């Protein structure tokens, strides 16, 4: 009795049914179909039957049809994803179908990882499809030929009167584990942005944080010059990568193009969002690169003459009577970049050559003649410094020893904020310094 005639036979008794099923199993085996879970269609549909089909751990299709191998054949065999429950490559599940309560009619396909294992017979290598707990991307490198893949089980014709379990093999990009494809990262260049110090950073996102991305590199081209970052890895949602330091230079517009994983070393689910190109305006201010947009508490910049440069050209600090017009750069967001802006300050002692005339002084008891005034410090003498600090306030500070390191001293001293200042305004500053070899800090001095 052939499979076809078995389908047309009416069941009149339980004994007859068992006989029919047994014969059907023999006939099906002859053509490579199994009613117990093998082949493309694992059930035999009988007239008048009522089928119960289910997936043990899947509730929806979760696969891109474009990635299903031999999709045209898949359409012919299943009718397409709309006719399938469920093709979910991210979960392990078992698809089953059973007619009424007949135990011999139950068929099942369980999602399984597969590889090809080679055996040598008569000097020739043959490859046998073999179930494994897990396989990796290394099995797809063209050398081992183990062909790591997922055998995905599902129910086809799920809404019809003739459902059946079926399966299809699917190549997992990042490997297969416990009957499911491992998650795949998705790198995206989300933005190119300018920072307060004329540095250019790139923000890289991973749209699938379940899968760490990397290693990968970033290719960037700035004004026609191409370079690459070191190898990077991204385990979180996003990261920022510096591609240019102090790009402002002479200011102006800069053409920037960035590509993440340009050499396709990293596995990704989407290769179409890895690049971004922008034209950024950058700025430069010679007397303070960030004032007042990023450090508005500072009040000493009017005492220095500077030039702010942006895409429109140079803007030089200038006197206007007893006031000074101070140029600075500020971030702009549309378009992204910066532009020079200006503020007017009234100079208490008048303005000279684009800067307020200094009235404040700075003195240090361990440097009475200011011989060390330019970034100088007398580490071997305890001293007290009085002067205006960067915020504009007048402060007094005495040298002290470091709390953490016995050979270091926190030294206060006078310095010129900026050598281009035409009025040479002395200000007070401080820092922690290491004592000369063989000496330690005692009472605020190296001894």
Helices and strands as residue ranges (DSSP letters): H 3-8, H 14-30, E 51-55, G 65-67, H 71-78, G 81-83, E 84-85, E 94-99, G 103-105, E 107-110, E 112-121, E 124-132, E 134-135, G 137-140, E 149-156, E 164-170, E 176-177, E 180-181, E 187-194, E 200-206, E 213-216, E 218-222, E 225-228, E 232-234, E 238-244, E 252-260, E 275-282, E 284-285, G 301-303, E 307-310, E 313-316, E 318-320, E 323-333, E 336-346, E 351-352, E 355-356, E 363-364, E 384-388, E 394-398, E 400-401, E 408-416, E 426-434, E 441-442, E 445-446
